[in-house]
Amino acid sequence: MNKQLGIRFALVAAVVALYLVASHYNFHNSVLAPASVVAVALIMFWPRRDQEGGAGDGRSARAELHRAQEEARR
């Protein structure tokens, strides 16, 4: 399994666990429920760093595409 995917799953599990604990004690459920959904969406859909596609220096796929477009313009 991909290391980044494992980290994302662990973060989502932590968010869900925190929400379950907070909801057990009825701690601001009307605020925490939407915040938990947003947190999970951000964790799962945050752009990944492209390590296999030639951007071994940690640049994102978008940055790599922008660099390729700049080189094509020259």
Secondary structure as UniProt FT lines:
FT   HELIX           3..24
FT   TURN            25..26
FT   HELIX           29..45
FT   TURN            56..57
FT   HELIX           61..73
//
